[in-house]
């Protein structure tokens, strides 16, 4: 709960017993350090008293921050819970009358009259929403961004975070294009897009998503391992053109890689033991595309 200028914004986003995610209710409330009301000190009563402009703006700014964090784009939107509910509404709105506790005049007519204004302010305070898309090309992935709500000319920056190595990498630095080519090795990443005003350089939107990346559309179609005399023939296939192949042997008992072949087919003469046969496919630029690994016992 957030106390702002004698208003309580009650965020019930995580409630399992009351309102579902993303419902915000506006209620009057004394500040924590205010004395108990006496004949000369009163808690605000918005049945008679109008909230200040600063209070209304503060509430709207807090809600905008919350909605940005939750990915909610429309302050005037609705959701379903015992009927249709507004995203932003007063505590005593009739749509909340699912139990006796909510049959109240709260937050008072003067504040209730400001709720439409609060919704409009929230919309003005919120960051423009950025949506990401991508296209799988032959050897990489093209990533793109669309910004809703921005009116100025924009510049974009793309970065990726490799979850396995814990490192960030620049995909494309600030420029006016909203598409970029992403070329990297197969793995698990965070893809991050940022947009800023081209004139003021002020950040206007950003978004980060998880991404299981594999460069392009090339894949391993099949693998082979079979005895030919006292040797094992290893091989792999792919319909893709301009690719390279690598195969590796891992000795489980020794805990190390013991052989490697930079070809589509190769002979391997193993001793008695337990091994992994590992197959890798690379693009023409040397980016890892696809892998296969199998146990092999002798």
C-alpha positions, -999 to +999 in steps of 0.1 A: +000+000+000+013+034-009+003+066+010+004+097-012-009+131-001-037+118+022-047+092-004-043+055-001-036+036-034-044+000-025-028-023-051-044-058-049-024-073-078-014-104-058-046-109-038-060-144-040-090-137-018-102-103-031-097-086-064-076-102-091-044-088-107-042-052-117-072-037-099-065-004-082-089+011-057-088+046-044-096+052-007-092+082+016-068+076+045-049+095+072-011+095+070+007+074+094+020+103+114-012+123+116-029+125+151-062+110+159-090+133+147-102+158+172-125+188+170-098+208+152-081+179+133-100+159+107-091+131+084-099+140+048-135+135+038-139+137+001-176+137+004-172+174+010-135+182+004-119+182-030-084+165-033-056+188-043-042+187-079-009+175-064-027+146-047-045+136-079-013+138-100+007+118-074-019+090-074-019+090-112+019+088-113+019+059-089-007+040-109+012+047-142+044+032-126+025+001-115+008-004-149+042+000-167+057-027-145+027-050-151+027-044-188-009-029-188-013-005-217-048+008-213-058+027-180-094+028-194-095-009-199-115-035-180-112-071-167-137-098-156-143-105-119-179-110-108-187-090-139-169-063-157-145-042-136-127-010-145-088-011-142-090+020-121-121+026-099-133+038-066-137+015-036-174+019-033-183+015-070-213-008-074-192-032-096-173-041-064-204-050-044-194-087-042-196-085-003-208-061+023-174-047+030-174-029-003-208-014+000-194+020+010-195+057-001-157+056-002-137+074-016-163+101-015-181+120-043-153+146-047-126+120-054-150+098-074-155+128-097-117+128-103-114+091-114-119+099-151-093+126-148-070+102-130-073+077-158-064+103-184-034+114-163-022+078-160-024+075-197-003+106-201+023+094-175+028+059-189+057+050-211+049+042-247+044+004-251+071-014-271+063-047-289+090-070-303+089-093-333+114-114-352+119-132-385+141-163-388+164-159-418+188-183-434+217-177-410+205-152-384+174-137-369+160-103-377+145-086-347+122-056-349+103-032-325+070-013-328+063+016-305+027+025-297+020+060-282+052+077-294+049+107-317+086+119-319+113+105-342+129+075-325+163+058-323+168+021-313+194+001-295+195-037-293+215-058-268+215-095-258+225-112-226+239-148-227+225-166-197+252-193-199+282-170-199+266-141-180+277-115-206+260-087-225+266-081-262+257-052-285+235-063-314+230-028-329+239+006-314+216+037-315+202+043-350+170+053-367+161+018-379+137-004-359+151-037-372+185-053-366+202-085-376+211-108-346+238-133-352+251-154-324+256-189-312+228-212-302+218-206-265+195-190-240+195-152-240+177-121-229+169-099-258+166-062-249+153-033-270+155+004-261+140+034-278+148+070-273+138+104-287+161+111-316+164+148-307+165+149-269+181+114-265+156+108-237+147+071-232+110+066-241+105+028-240+124-004-232+116-041-231+135-073-223+123-108-231+137-144-227+148-159-260+159-194-270+182-185-299+194-205-328+209-187-358+188-190-388+168-219-402+196-244-407+193-276-386+208-311-383+185-335-402+202-368-390+232-384-375+249-417-379+273-439-359+280-475-370+307-501-368+328-508-399+352-534-389+371-523-358+362-487-364+331-466-360+319-444-388+304-411-376+284-388-398+257-361-399+235-345-425+217-312-432+197-298-461+214-264-456+240-251-479+272-234-469+275-250-435+303-267-417+303-298-395+321-308-363+320-340-343+335-347-309+340-377-286+337-374-248+352-401-225+328-403-195+352-422-172+380-398-178+357-367-179+373-351-209+370-347-247+393-371-264+387-366-301+374-341-326+367-341-363+360-311-386+342-329-413+308-343-422+320-379-419+349-394-399+362-427-386+368-433-349+386-462-333+374-465-297+387-486-268+363-502-243+344-476-223+314-453-222+314-422-245+293-394-257+292-387-295+285-350-301+275-334-334+276-297-342+264-277-372+278-242-380+267-213-403+291-201-430+301-173-405+310-199-378+280-195-356+268-226-338+234-236-351+224-270-338+238-299-317+230-335-310+246-357-283+242-395-278+256-421-254+279-447-270+291-479-252+319-501-263 
